């Protein structure tokens, strides 16, 4: 029994703390990491305005947000391409009708926190920022030129359901087909997304 206790303490010590950040969304509202603590789960969609696959998933992202709106799940999208002007991201968010905040993350704090590599990719985190799921939204896209008429696996919904039920996510990592995220050097990129 003491071995289990030591393992749990070791895991808690090794888990990095949630980074402090202040990220502005396309409506001008600043979001901080402490607002996550009010949620049973936090879902982050990694997107970019010029990725056709990411854009094709916006309606499903909105449906998922609607389905979980009253279940204490927070939803955000993160614009992953730091070279796109805020005005363009704002226009895109309005044209595509995102029903949740689209965050501008100049230093890619949330990309680095989750390890996201492509758009559209989704992450589910606990209220204290622990990564519980990272991967595809569903299996509708098989490859860039191959899609199913309808998904047969709803990976993100399954992950959210598990978290809300207090169960471990059965498949915490799934492969995603999408547009690659180019990581930037946070020291060279302008824009402040960390609070003092």
PAZAPA-4460 file (N, C-alpha, C; in steps of 0.05 Angstrom, whole numbers, plus 32768, in hexadecimal, padded with zeros to 4 digits):
% residues 196
    n_x    n_y    n_z   ca_x   ca_y   ca_z    c_x    c_y    c_z   seq   type   mol
   8010   7FE8   8000   8000   8000   8000   8011   8019   8000     1      X     A
   8028   8019   800E   8039   8031   800F   8045   8036   7FF4     2      X     A
   8049   8022   7FE3   8053   8026   7FC8   8040   8036   7FB7     3      X     A
   8026   8031   7FBA   8012   8040   7FAB   8012   805D   7FB5     4      X     A
   8014   8061   7FCF   8014   807C   7FDA   802C   808B   7FCF     5      X     A
   8044   807F   7FCF   805C   808C   7FC5   8059   8092   7FA7     6      X     A
   804D   8080   7F97   8049   8085   7F7B   8037   809D   7F76     7      X     A
   8022   809F   7F86   800F   80B5   7F83   801D   80CF   7F8A     8      X     A
   802D   80D0   7F9F   803C   80E8   7FA7   8050   80EF   7F91     9      X     A
   805E   80DB   7F86   8071   80E0   7F71   8063   80EC   7F59    10      X     A
   804C   80E1   7F51   803E   80EC   7F3A   8036   8109   7F3F    11      X     A
   802D   810F   7F57   8025   812B   7F5D   803C   813E   7F5C    12      X     A
   8053   8134   7F65   806B   8145   7F65   8075   8149   7F48    13      X     A
   8072   8135   7F37   807C   8137   7F1B   8069   8146   7F09    14      X     A
   8050   8149   7F10   803D   8157   7EFE   8044   8175   7EFE    15      X     A
   8049   8180   7EE7   8050   819D   7EE6   8038   81AD   7EED    16      X     A
   803C   81C4   7EFA   8025   81D5   7F00   801A   81E2   7EE7    17      X     A
   8001   81E9   7EE8   7FF4   81F6   7ED2   8001   8211   7ECE    18      X     A
   800B   8217   7EB6   8018   8231   7EB2   8004   8248   7EB5    19      X     A
   800E   825E   7EBF   7FFD   8276   7EC1   7FFC   8283   7EA5    20      X     A
   7FE5   828B   7E9D   7FE2   8299   7E83   7FCB   82AC   7E84    21      X     A
   7FCD   82BF   7E71   7FB7   82D2   7E6C   7FB5   82D4   7E4E    22      X     A
   7FA0   82C7   7E43   7F9C   82C5   7E26   7F83   82D4   7E1F    23      X     A
   7F86   82E6   7E0C   7F6F   82F6   7E01   7F61   82E5   7DEC    24      X     A
   7F46   82E6   7DED   7F37   82D9   7DD7   7F30   82ED   7DC2    25      X     A
   7F23   82E4   7DAD   7F1C   82F5   7D96   7F08   830B   7D9D    26      X     A
   7EFA   8308   7DB4   7EE8   831D   7DBD   7EF5   8331   7DCF    27      X     A
   7F0F   832D   7DD5   7F1E   833F   7DE6   7F1E   8338   7E04    28      X     A
   7F11   8322   7E0B   7F10   8319   7E27   7F29   830A   7E2D    29      X     A
   7F35   830F   7E44   7F4D   8302   7E4D   7F46   82EA   7E5F    30      X     A
   7F51   82D3   7E58   7F4C   82BA   7E67   7F65   82B2   7E76    31      X     A
   7F61   82A8   7E8E   7F78   829F   7E9F   7F74   8282   7EA7    32      X     A
   7F89   8275   7EAF   7F88   8259   7EB7   7F76   8254   7ECF    33      X     A
   7F73   8268   7EE0   7F63   8263   7EF8   7F45   8260   7EF2    34      X     A
   7F3C   8268   7EDB   7F1F   8264   7ED4   7F19   8246   7ECF    35      X     A
   7F2E   8236   7EC9   7F2A   821A   7EC5   7F21   820B   7EDE    36      X     A
   7F29   8215   7EF5   7F22   8207   7F0E   7F04   8205   7F13    37      X     A
   7EF4   8215   7F05   7ED7   8214   7F08   7ECA   81FE   7EF8    38      X     A
   7EDB   81F0   7EE8   7ED0   81DC   7ED5   7ED8   81C0   7EDD    39      X     A
   7EC6   81AD   7ED6   7ECC   8191   7EDA   7EDF   8187   7EC4    40      X     A
   7EDF   8194   7EAD   7EF1   818E   7E97   7EF5   81A7   7E86    41      X     A
   7F0B   81A8   7E79   7F11   81BE   7E67   7F18   81B2   7E4C    42      X     A
   7F0B   81BB   7E37   7F10   81B1   7E1C   7F1C   81C7   7E0C    43      X     A
   7F33   81C1   7DFF   7F41   81D4   7DEE   7F42   81C8   7DD2    44      X     A
   7F38   81D7   7DBF   7F3A   81D0   7DA2   7F51   81E0   7D96    45      X     A
   7F64   81D3   7D8A   7F7A   81E1   7D7D   7F72   81E4   7D60    46      X     A
   7F72   81FD   7D57   7F68   8204   7D3C   7F7B   8218   7D2F    47      X     A
   7F77   821C   7D16   7F83   8232   7D07   7F71   823A   7CF0    48      X     A
   7F72   8252   7CE8   7F5F   825C   7CD5   7F62   8251   7CB9    49      X     A
   7F7A   8247   7CB2   7F7F   823E   7C97   7F81   8220   7C94    50      X     A
   7F77   8211   7CA7   7F77   81F4   7CA5   7F5B   81EA   7C9E    51      X     A
   7F58   81DF   7C86   7F3D   81D6   7C7E   7F31   81C1   7C91    52      X     A
   7F42   81AF   7C9B   7F38   819A   7CAD   7F2E   81A7   7CC7    53      X     A
   7F3D   81B9   7CD1   7F35   81C7   7CEA   7F1B   81D6   7CE6    54      X     A
   7F19   81E5   7CD0   7F01   81F4   7CCA   7EE9   81E2   7CC6    55      X     A
   7EED   81CA   7CBB   7ED6   81B8   7CB6   7ECB   81AD   7CD1    56      X     A
   7EDB   81AE   7CE6   7ED2   81A4   7D00   7EC4   81B8   7D12    57      X     A
   7EC4   81D2   7D0A   7EB8   81E6   7D1B   7E9B   81E0   7D22    58      X     A
   7E8A   81D7   7D0F   7E6F   81D0   7D17   7E6D   81BA   7D2C    59      X     A
   7E7F   81A6   7D2A   7E7F   8191   7D3E   7E89   819B   7D59    60      X     A
   7E9D   81AD   7D58   7EA7   81B9   7D71   7E90   81C7   7D7F    61      X     A
   7E81   81D6   7D70   7E6A   81E5   7D7B   7E55   81D2   7D86    62      X     A
   7E50   81BC   7D78   7E3C   81A8   7D82   7E45   819C   7D9C    63      X     A
   7E5F   8195   7D9E   7E69   8189   7DB6   7E67   819D   7DCD    64      X     A
   7E6E   81B6   7DC8   7E6B   81CB   7DDD   7E4E   81CD   7DE6    65      X     A
   7E3C   81CD   7DD3   7E1F   81CF   7DDA   7E16   81B7   7DEB    66      X     A
   7E1F   819F   7DE3   7E17   8187   7DF1   7E21   8186   7E0E    67      X     A
   7E38   8193   7E14   7E43   8192   7E2F   7E42   81AD   7E3D    68      X     A
   7E33   81C0   7E32   7E32   81DB   7E3D   7E29   81DC   7E5A    69      X     A
   7E16   81CB   7E62   7E0B   81CB   7E7D   7E18   81B7   7E8F    70      X     A
   7E30   81AD   7E88   7E3D   8198   7E98   7E57   81A1   7EA4    71      X     A
   7E5B   81BB   7EA6   7E73   81C6   7EB3   7E8D   81BF   7EA3    72      X     A
   7E8B   81C1   7E88   7EA2   81BD   7E77   7EA8   81D8   7E69    73      X     A
   7EC0   81E1   7E6B   7EC9   81FA   7E5E   7ED4   81F3   7E43    74      X     A
   7ECE   8204   7E2F   7ED8   8200   7E14   7EE7   8218   7E0A    75      X     A
   7EFD   8213   7DFC   7F0D   8228   7DEF   7F18   821D   7DD5    76      X     A
   7F1C   822F   7DC2   7F2D   8228   7DAB   7F46   8239   7DAE    77      X     A
   7F5C   822E   7DA3   7F75   823D   7DA3   7F7F   8240   7D87    78      X     A
   7F84   8258   7D7F   7F8F   825D   7D64   7FAD   8256   7D67    79      X     A
   7FB6   8242   7D58   7FD1   8238   7D5B   7FE6   8245   7D4A    80      X     A
   7FDD   8252   7D34   7FF0   8260   7D23   7FF5   827C   7D2D    81      X     A
   800C   8281   7D38   8012   829A   7D44   8018   82B0   7D30    82      X     A
   801A   82AA   7D16   8020   82BE   7D02   8007   82CC   7CF7    83      X     A
   7FEF   82C2   7CFF   7FD6   82CD   7CF4   7FCD   82E4   7D07    84      X     A
   7FC7   82FA   7CFB   7FBF   8312   7D0A   7FA5   830D   7D19    85      X     A
   7FA3   831A   7D30   7F8B   8316   7D41   7F72   831E   7D33    86      X     A
   7F73   8332   7D22   7F5B   833B   7D13   7F51   8324   7D00    87      X     A
   7F64   8316   7CF4   7F5D   8300   7CE2   7F50   82E9   7CF2    88      X     A
   7F5B   82E3   7D0A   7F50   82CE   7D1B   7F34   82D6   7D24    89      X     A
   7F31   82EF   7D2C   7F17   82F9   7D34   7F02   82F6   7D1E    90      X     A
   7F0A   82FE   7D06   7EF8   82FB   7CEF   7EF0   82DE   7CEA    91      X     A
   7F04   82CD   7CEB   7F00   82B0   7CE7   7EED   82A4   7CFC    92      X     A
   7EF2   82AC   7D15   7EE1   82A2   7D2B   7EC4   82AA   7D27    93      X     A
   7EC0   82C3   7D1E   7EA5   82CC   7D19   7E98   82BE   7D01    94      X     A
   7EA7   82BC   7CEB   7E9C   82AF   7CD3   7E95   8292   7CD7    95      X     A
   7EA5   8284   7CE7   7EA0   8267   7CEC   7E8E   8262   7D04    96      X     A
   7E88   8277   7D13   7E74   8275   7D28   7E7C   8264   7D40    97      X     A
   7E95   8267   7D48   7E9E   8259   7D61   7E8C   8262   7D78    98      X     A
   7E82   824F   7D88   7E70   8255   7D9E   7E7E   8256   7DB9    99      X     A
   7E98   8258   7DB8   7EA8   8259   7DD0   7EC1   826A   7DCA   100      X     A
   7ED0   8272   7DDE   7EE7   8284   7DD9   7EFC   8278   7DC8   101      X     A
   7F06   8289   7DB5   7F1D   8281   7DA5   7F35   8292   7DB0   102      X     A
   7F48   8284   7DBB   7F5F   8291   7DC9   7F76   8296   7DB6   103      X     A
   7F83   82AD   7DBA   7F9B   82B4   7DAC   7FB2   82AE   7DBF   104      X     A
   7FC3   829B   7DB7   7FD8   8290   7DC9   7FF3   8294   7DBB   105      X     A
   7FFD   82AD   7DBC   8016   82B4   7DAD   802E   82A3   7DB5   106      X     A
   802F   829A   7DCD   8046   828A   7DD6   8040   826C   7DD7   107      X     A
   8028   8265   7DCD   8020   8249   7DCB   8021   823A   7DE6   108      X     A
   8019   8248   7DFB   8019   823D   7E16   8008   8224   7E17   109      X     A
   7FF0   8225   7E0C   7FDE   820E   7E0D   7FE6   81F7   7DFA   110      X     A
   7FF2   81FE   7DE4   7FFD   81E9   7DD2   8013   81DA   7DE1   111      X     A
   8025   81E8   7DEE   803B   81DC   7DFD   8031   81CC   7E16   112      X     A
   801D   81D7   7E23   8011   81C9   7E3B   8006   81AE   7E33   113      X     A
   7FF9   81AC   7E1D   7FEB   8193   7E15   7FFC   8182   7E03   114      X     A
   800F   818D   7DF4   801E   817E   7DE1   800F   817B   7DC6   115      X     A
   7FFC   818C   7DC1   7FED   818B   7DA8   8000   818E   7D90   116      X     A
   7FFB   8180   7D7A   800C   8181   7D63   7FFE   8188   7D49   117      X     A
   7FE3   8187   7D49   7FD4   818C   7D30   7FB9   8199   7D36   118      X     A
   7FAE   81A4   7D20   7F93   81AF   7D21   7F82   819F   7D0D   119      X     A
   7F6A   8197   7D15   7F5D   819B   7D2E   7F64   8185   7D42   120      X     A
   7F6F   818C   7D58   7F75   8179   7D6D   7F66   8183   7D86   121      X     A
   7F5E   8171   7D97   7F4F   8178   7DAF   7F5E   816E   7DC8   122      X     A
   7F5D   817D   7DDD   7F68   8175   7DF7   7F52   8178   7E0C   123      X     A
   7F52   8165   7E1E   7F41   8167   7E36   7F53   8168   7E4E   124      X     A
   7F4F   817C   7E5E   7F5F   8180   7E76   7F4C   8180   7E8F   125      X     A
   7F58   817A   7EA5   7F49   817E   7EBF   7F49   819B   7EC6   126      X     A
   7F3A   81A3   7EDA   7F38   81BE   7EE2   7F53   81C9   7EED   127      X     A
   7F65   81B7   7EF5   7F80   81C0   7EFD   7F95   81BD   7EE8   128      X     A
   7F8C   81B8   7ECF   7F9E   81B8   7EB8   7FAC   819E   7EB1   129      X     A
   7FA3   8188   7EBD   7FAF   816F   7EB6   7FA3   8164   7E9C   130      X     A
   7FB5   815C   7E8A   7FAC   8152   7E70   7FA0   8136   7E73   131      X     A
   7F87   8134   7E6A   7F79   811A   7E6D   7F74   810D   7E51   132      X     A
   7F73   811D   7E3C   7F70   8113   7E21   7F7C   8126   7E0D   133      X     A
   7F89   811B   7DF8   7F93   812A   7DE2   7F90   811A   7DC9   134      X     A
   7F83   8126   7DB5   7F80   8118   7D9B   7F6A   8123   7D8A   135      X     A
   7F60   8111   7D7A   7F4B   8119   7D66   7F31   811D   7D74   136      X     A
   7F20   812C   7D66   7F04   8130   7D6F   7EF4   8117   7D6B   137      X     A
   7EF7   810C   7D54   7EEA   80F2   7D4D   7EF9   80E6   7D35   138      X     A
   7EF0   80D0   7D2B   7EFE   80C3   7D15   7EF2   80C8   7CF9   139      X     A
   7EE4   80DE   7CF6   7ED8   80E4   7CDC   7EEE   80E7   7CC7   140      X     A
   7F04   80F5   7CCD   7F1A   80F8   7CBA   7F2E   80E1   7CBE   141      X     A
   7F30   80D1   7CA9   7F43   80BA   7CA9   7F5E   80C3   7CA0   142      X     A
   7F5F   80D3   7C8B   7F77   80DE   7C80   7F70   80F8   7C71   143      X     A
   7F83   8107   7C67   7F7D   8121   7C5B   7F69   811E   7C44   144      X     A
   7F6A   8108   7C36   7F58   8104   7C1F   7F43   80EF   7C23   145      X     A
   7F3F   80E6   7C3C   7F2C   80D1   7C42   7F1C   80D7   7C5B   146      X     A
   7F02   80D9   7C58   7EF0   80DF   7C6E   7ED9   80CC   7C6E   147      X     A
   7ECF   80C7   7C87   7EB6   80B8   7C8A   7E9F   80CB   7C88   148      X     A
   7E88   80C0   7C7F   7E70   80D1   7C7E   7E68   80D9   7C9A   149      X     A
   7E6C   80C8   7CAE   7E67   80CE   7CCA   7E7C   80BF   7CDB   150      X     A
   7E83   80CA   7CF1   7E97   80BD   7D02   7E8B   80A3   7D0F   151      X     A
   7E9D   8090   7D14   7E95   8078   7D22   7EA0   8077   7D3E   152      X     A
   7EB3   808A   7D44   7EBE   808D   7D5F   7EBE   80AA   7D66   153      X     A
   7EB3   80B1   7D7D   7EB2   80CC   7D87   7EC6   80CF   7D9E   154      X     A
   7EDF   80D0   7D98   7EF4   80CF   7DAC   7EF2   80E6   7DC1   155      X     A
   7EEE   80FE   7DB7   7EED   8114   7DCA   7ED5   8112   7DDC   156      X     A
   7EBD   810C   7DD1   7EA5   8109   7DE2   7EAA   80F2   7DF6   157      X     A
   7EB6   80DC   7DEE   7EBB   80C6   7E00   7ECD   80CF   7E17   158      X     A
   7EE1   80DF   7E10   7EF4   80E9   7E25   7EE6   80FB   7E39   159      X     A
   7ED6   810D   7E2E   7EC7   8120   7E40   7EB4   8110   7E52   160      X     A
   7EA6   80FD   7E46   7E93   80EC   7E56   7EA2   80DE   7E6D   161      X     A
   7EB9   80D3   7E67   7EC8   80C4   7E7B   7ED0   80D7   7E92   162      X     A
   7EDA   80EF   7E8B   7EE3   8102   7E9F   7ECB   810A   7EB1   163      X     A
   7EB5   8110   7EA4   7E9D   8118   7EB4   7E93   8102   7EC5   164      X     A
   7E97   80E9   7EBD   7E8E   80D2   7ECD   7EA3   80CA   7EE2   165      X     A
   7EBA   80D8   7EE3   7ECF   80D2   7EF6   7EDF   80B9   7EEF   166      X     A
   7EDE   80B1   7ED6   7EEE   809A   7ECD   7F06   80A3   7EBD   167      X     A
   7F1B   8092   7EBC   7F32   8098   7EAB   7F29   8097   7E8D   168      X     A
   7F35   80A8   7E7D   7F2F   80A7   7E60   7F3C   808E   7E55   169      X     A
   7F2B   807E   7E47   7F34   8064   7E3C   7F4B   8067   7E28   170      X     A
   7F49   807B   7E17   7F5E   8080   7E03   7F67   809D   7E06   171      X     A
   7F7A   80A2   7E18   7F82   80BE   7E1E   7F91   80CB   7E07   172      X     A
   7F9A   80BC   7DF3   7FA9   80C8   7DDD   7F9F   80BA   7DC3   173      X     A
   7F97   80CA   7DAF   7F90   80BF   7D95   7F9F   80CF   7D80   174      X     A
   7FA4   80C2   7D69   7FB1   80D0   7D53   7F9D   80E3   7D46   175      X     A
   7FA8   80F9   7D3C   7F97   810D   7D2F   7FA2   8112   7D13   176      X     A
   7F90   8115   7D00   7F97   811D   7CE5   7F90   813A   7CE3   177      X     A
   7FA4   814A   7CDB   7F9F   8167   7CD9   7FB7   8176   7CD0   178      X     A
   7FB5   8190   7CD3   7FCB   81A2   7CCB   7FDE   81A5   7CE3   179      X     A
   7FF8   81A3   7CDD   800C   81A4   7CF3   800D   81BF   7D00   180      X     A
   8013   81BE   7D1A   8017   81D7   7D29   8035   81DD   7D29   181      X     A
   803C   81F5   7D20   8058   81FD   7D20   805E   820B   7D3B   182      X     A
   8070   81FF   7D4A   8077   820B   7D64   8089   8223   7D60   183      X     A
   8085   8237   7D70   8095   824F   7D6F   80A7   8250   7D88   184      X     A
   80BC   825F   7D86   80CD   8264   7D9D   80BF   8279   7DAE   185      X     A
   80B6   8273   7DC6   80A6   8286   7DD6   80B6   829F   7DDD   186      X     A
   80D1   829D   7DDD   80E1   82B5   7DE3   80E1   82C9   7DCD   187      X     A
   80DF   82BF   7DB4   80E0   82D1   7D9D   80C5   82DC   7D95   188      X     A
   80AF   82CE   7D9C   8095   82D5   7D94   808A   82EC   7DA5   189      X     A
   807E   82FF   7D99   8073   8316   7DA8   8058   830F   7DB3   190      X     A
   8050   831E   7DC6   8035   831A   7DD2   8039   830D   7DEE   191      X     A
   802A   8317   7E01   802C   830C   7E1C   8014   82FC   7E22   192      X     A
   8019   82E3   7E2A   8002   82D2   7E32   8007   82C6   7E4E   193      X     A
   801A   82D2   7E5C   801F   82C9   7E78   801A   82E0   7E8B   194      X     A
   800E   82D9   7EA1   800A   82EE   7EB6   8023   82F0   7EC6   195      X     A
   8029   8307   7ED2   8041   8309   7EE3   803E   82F8   7EFC   196      X     A
***
